[in-house]
Amino acid sequence: MTTNQLLLLLLSIVIAAGLSYFHYLHKVKSQSKIYWLLAFLRFTSLFGVLLLLINPVISKTELEIVKSPLPIIVDNSSSIINLRANTQAQKVYQQLISNKDLQRKFDVQSYLFDATLEQSDTFNFTGTETRLDIVAKDLKNLYKKGYFPTILITDGNQTSGDDYVYAFGTENRVFPVVLGDTTAVFDLKISQLNVNKYAFYKNKFPVEVFVHYSGNRPVVANFSIAEGKNTIAKQSVNFNSTQKSASFTVFLPANEMGLHLYKATLSSGLKEKNSYNNATNFAVEVLDQRTKIAIISAINHPDIGALKRAIETNAQHQVVVVKPQDINLLHDCNVLICYQPNTTFKAVFDVAKKAGTATFVLTGTGTDFNFLNQQQSDIDFKMTNQQEDFLASFNSKFNLFALENIGFENFPPLSHPFGTINVKENVSLLLTSKIRSMETGLPLVAFAENGTRRSAYLLGENSWKWRLQSHIATQSFEKYDVFIDKIMQFLATKSTKKALEVTHDNFYNSGEAIAITAQFFNKNYEFDDNARLSITVINTKSKQKKNYDMLKGTNAYQVNLDGLSAGSYTFTVKELNTNTSYGGRFEILDFDIEKQFVIPDYNKLSQLAEQTQGKVFLPSQIDQLIQELLLQNSYLPIEKESIKKTPLIDWVFLLIIIAIALSAEWFIRKYHGLL
């Protein structure tokens, strides 16, 4: 409370007392108790009203004991059951969570993790993925201030993500409890197998194989790849106490088009604890030809490299980068990408028009817009010499093909000359532009169809920053590369408008998301919000049938078929109002990454403990772990002082007192005939 407020309070007391005295006690012949009571009630109501007008702030000091957090994090992946350590994990967790000494010293909190970190005190060990790096990242977000220890109950076998040893912060000392039998056992394992999804007819495609051996005696293992009952490749691999891993490449023929299923096997004839990791299934689709795409540019720019990398992530695409003068290299191309065209591109546009080749035009500060207006009729440019930065705004009504919003609004701005841009009726806008927070309605990414010829436009340079930002946001280039791939697929496909368009992969790994997307269009080729789409999925071996309704998103219908077992499936997507249908097939490969491990990764968890200045423990050493934490002086509870300030106007009781005082004064005066 300030000095001014204190003086005002004293003045309020004087004013309230003076007015009360003057009204009830001044020049009164008999100062009875009634008058003194009325004066007191008047004083109370007046002083209460004056207090509300002054509205002093009341400060209250509170002391709070803040304990250091102690997250106890349990591995909920199915590898814990595969190592027969689920009962062990539950026992360790109960021993820790029920310890009274730990509860007195720490704020004990329970979590589980598999692909994500979640707060929970029950565990079912059914997770299909192990992401210890996500644990480290989420702990940094949850506990941003202060030092704290973490108990990590896990086998240490991470199935995806970044290296977790260096992912945990320096403020977080990790104490791993290693689940499972750490005794080394004899085991052969196909640790990794790299192969492209697509191969090309009459070519050979490479299969890169990484194998691992656990044991000490010399072993000769046999590696083979079979398609059905036919073995198409085999070789021997030698292991011993010093040579415990090997890598090699096998080339397989692509003599028949279509989807081919293969099984890679590593065996020695000796008995193993885990034979599941001796075999890996994979699939390759053999295609007749590639889509050849040319990037034509008269200048060097990082946009070109980023665009080339994004396109080449799809093995069906072959990319060449050429100068506008290299016309002879363009005649067999399916898509021509014209980067910041000027008058030197005259022959390029002539080739595209003559052959009906699709074009993707990227404009920027070096584009000759008068020339571009002469070469196409989709967009009319009237640009100034002023340069502006344009942000992206996603058009959810875009319906030429299914595409999710990958966070375009968060991408860095693109540089482009400022001016007037008019689009024709045949142009569809995927992205429009914004200047800061103001929507311009002008195109940023647009598509046009003229007969069977298709065109695309990206108005702005420095799109390489979009690919980089996508990686920063998701730790992967995948979403941006899929965005570019969708553009290439649209351009490379001849314009044949179908009422029902369905997008799906030909094969999936078991355990991963199985998503099928569909779009349904009315007679005007507009996306139909009122369509009723269903999908029927049939296992070709068991003939088991499942029906699902497809759910509507922003510009597509989608269904997730998670939970299907490995095998071959056919499916039919049907629009129930018109009976329009689409049929297809896909394969789910039998691969459970959580079954690949035979022992916990004790060495990796030891490295983690050493890196964070913690200590690794076994399930039989939980009492030692508890004593270690209790003896740590770095995690003592802290007494925190907080000052709570409350304005007097928030006191409801003061209003009630004023109302009671006024009411009582009126009734007493009424009763004694003083009104």
Secondary structure as UniProt FT lines:
FT   HELIX           3..24
FT   TURN            25..27
FT   HELIX           33..54
FT   STRAND          57..66
FT   STRAND          68..75
FT   HELIX           79..82
FT   TURN            83..84
FT   HELIX           86..97
FT   HELIX           100..105
FT   STRAND          106..113
FT   STRAND          117..119
FT   HELIX           132..142
FT   STRAND          148..154
FT   TURN            165..167
FT   TURN            170..171
FT   STRAND          172..178
FT   STRAND          187..194
FT   STRAND          198..200
FT   TURN            201..202
FT   STRAND          204..214
FT   STRAND          219..227
FT   TURN            228..229
FT   STRAND          230..239
FT   STRAND          245..253
FT   STRAND          258..267
FT   HELIX           276..278
FT   STRAND          279..287
FT   STRAND          291..297
FT   HELIX           302..312
FT   TURN            315..316
FT   STRAND          317..322
FT   TURN            324..325
FT   HELIX           327..329
FT   TURN            331..332
FT   STRAND          335..339
FT   HELIX           343..345
FT   HELIX           346..355
FT   STRAND          358..363
FT   TURN            365..366
FT   HELIX           369..375
FT   STRAND          379..394
FT   TURN            396..397
FT   HELIX           408..410
FT   STRAND          414..423
FT   TURN            425..426
FT   STRAND          427..435
FT   TURN            436..437
FT   STRAND          438..450
FT   TURN            451..452
FT   STRAND          453..459
FT   HELIX           464..474
FT   HELIX           478..492
FT   STRAND          500..503
FT   STRAND          507..509
FT   TURN            510..511
FT   STRAND          515..521
FT   TURN            523..524
FT   TURN            529..530
FT   STRAND          533..539
FT   TURN            540..542
FT   STRAND          545..549
FT   STRAND          551..552
FT   STRAND          557..560
FT   TURN            562..563
FT   STRAND          567..575
FT   TURN            576..579
FT   STRAND          580..589
FT   HELIX           593..595
FT   HELIX           602..611
FT   TURN            612..613
FT   HELIX           619..621
FT   HELIX           622..630
FT   HELIX           633..635
FT   STRAND          638..647
FT   HELIX           648..650
FT   HELIX           652..671
FT   TURN            672..673
//
